[in-house]
Amino acid sequence: MPKQTRLQSRTRRHSRVREKVRGSANRPRLAVFRSITHIYAQLIDDDSGKTLVAASSVEAKDGKGKKADRAKAVGAALGEKAKAKGIAEAVFDRGGYRYHGRVKALGDAARSAGLRF
């Protein structure tokens, strides 16, 4: 059997996480995607298949600084947008990544902005 690539391994991990994690309208799924340079986060209602709120480091004002700092900004922006839409709780979907580094920074910032998960 040939060795798996990093993307294949992450996709398998993500599918295992997704078997257990499901979002609804009152408690959406906070999905995180991490690319080499940017980080993206969405609050998704899996029942209707719609994205309720989204934030990314691409749309952030200053693209400078450490990646973890940009992730904190994305988490804070997502928390503020969620609060404006009346969303207080979410289910965290780490997307097959470790809850460490940028993913953890985004989660902690979203929590400090008022989102519970």
PAMAR-461615 format. One record per residue (C-alpha): x, y, z; residue number from 0; residue in one letter. Coordinates in steps of 0.05 Angstrom, whole numbers, padded with zeros to 5 digits, m for minus. Example, Ala and Ser with C-alpha at 12.3 -4.5 7.8 and 13.67 -1.06 7.14 Angstrom:
NODE     c1     c2     c3  nr rest
NODE  00246 m00090  00156   0    A
NODE  00273 m00021  00143   1    S
REM end
This chain:
NODE     c1     c2     c3  nr rest
NODE  00000  00000  00000   0    M
NODE  00030  00068 m00020   1    P
NODE  00043  00120  00033   2    K
NODE m00010  00173  00043   3    Q
NODE  00002  00246  00031   4    T
NODE m00009  00297  00086   5    R
NODE m00073  00320  00052   6    L
NODE m00101  00249  00049   7    Q
NODE m00084  00238  00122   8    S
NODE m00117  00303  00143   9    R
NODE m00178  00287  00101  10    T
NODE m00185  00219  00135  11    R
NODE m00178  00251  00204  12    R
NODE m00229  00304  00185  13    H
NODE m00280  00252  00162  14    S
NODE m00272  00217  00229  15    R
NODE m00285  00282  00266  16    V
NODE m00345  00297  00221  17    R
NODE m00378  00231  00239  18    E
NODE m00386  00258  00310  19    K
NODE m00393  00333  00299  20    V
NODE m00457  00362  00270  21    R
NODE m00482  00433  00270  22    G
NODE m00554  00458  00273  23    S
NODE m00587  00526  00267  24    A
NODE m00584  00540  00342  25    N
NODE m00515  00508  00352  26    R
NODE m00476  00512  00286  27    P
NODE m00410  00478  00270  28    R
NODE m00349  00523  00273  29    L
NODE m00307  00495  00216  30    A
NODE m00233  00515  00210  31    V
NODE m00190  00510  00148  32    F
NODE m00117  00527  00151  33    R
NODE m00076  00540  00089  34    S
NODE m00002  00556  00087  35    I
NODE m00012  00631  00092  36    T
NODE m00084  00641  00114  37    H
NODE m00137  00613  00161  38    I
NODE m00212  00610  00148  39    Y
NODE m00270  00598  00196  40    A
NODE m00344  00588  00183  41    Q
NODE m00406  00575  00225  42    L
NODE m00446  00524  00186  43    I
NODE m00517  00499  00196  44    D
NODE m00512  00426  00172  45    D
NODE m00587  00416  00172  46    D
NODE m00598  00467  00117  47    S
NODE m00527  00464  00089  48    G
NODE m00516  00539  00095  49    K
NODE m00460  00581  00121  50    T
NODE m00486  00630  00173  51    L
NODE m00423  00669  00188  52    V
NODE m00353  00669  00158  53    A
NODE m00287  00703  00172  54    A
NODE m00217  00695  00144  55    S
NODE m00148  00725  00149  56    S
NODE m00154  00746  00076  57    V
NODE m00208  00797  00094  58    E
NODE m00171  00820  00156  59    A
NODE m00147  00892  00154  60    K
NODE m00073  00880  00165  61    D
NODE m00043  00818  00134  62    G
NODE  00021  00829  00172  63    K
NODE  00045  00796  00236  64    G
NODE  00050  00724  00258  65    K
NODE  00002  00673  00232  66    K
NODE m00023  00659  00303  67    A
NODE m00038  00733  00312  68    D
NODE m00078  00733  00247  69    R
NODE m00115  00671  00272  70    A
NODE m00133  00708  00336  71    K
NODE m00160  00766  00295  72    A
NODE m00202  00717  00254  73    V
NODE m00230  00684  00316  74    G
NODE m00248  00751  00347  75    A
NODE m00281  00775  00282  76    A
NODE m00321  00710  00277  77    L
NODE m00344  00717  00349  78    G
NODE m00367  00788  00338  79    E
NODE m00405  00769  00274  80    K
NODE m00437  00710  00309  81    A
NODE m00458  00754  00367  82    K
NODE m00489  00803  00318  83    A
NODE m00529  00746  00287  84    K
NODE m00551  00721  00355  85    G
NODE m00509  00658  00356  86    I
NODE m00481  00643  00425  87    A
NODE m00462  00569  00421  88    E
NODE m00425  00528  00369  89    A
NODE m00393  00459  00359  90    V
NODE m00319  00463  00343  91    F
NODE m00295  00426  00281  92    D
NODE m00219  00428  00279  93    R
NODE m00218  00402  00208  94    G
NODE m00169  00345  00219  95    G
NODE m00117  00392  00248  96    Y
NODE m00089  00387  00318  97    R
NODE m00120  00434  00368  98    Y
NODE m00054  00470  00373  99    H
NODE m00021  00533  00347 100    G
NODE m00064  00573  00298 101    R
NODE m00126  00530  00307 102    V
NODE m00122  00538  00383 103    K
NODE m00110  00613  00377 104    A
NODE m00172  00620  00333 105    L
NODE m00214  00579  00382 106    G
NODE m00190  00617  00443 107    D
NODE m00204  00684  00409 108    A
NODE m00274  00662  00389 109    A
NODE m00287  00641  00461 110    R
NODE m00263  00707  00489 111    S
NODE m00309  00742  00439 112    A
NODE m00368  00707  00471 113    G
NODE m00377  00643  00431 114    L
NODE m00386  00580  00473 115    R
NODE m00364  00511  00451 116    F
REM end
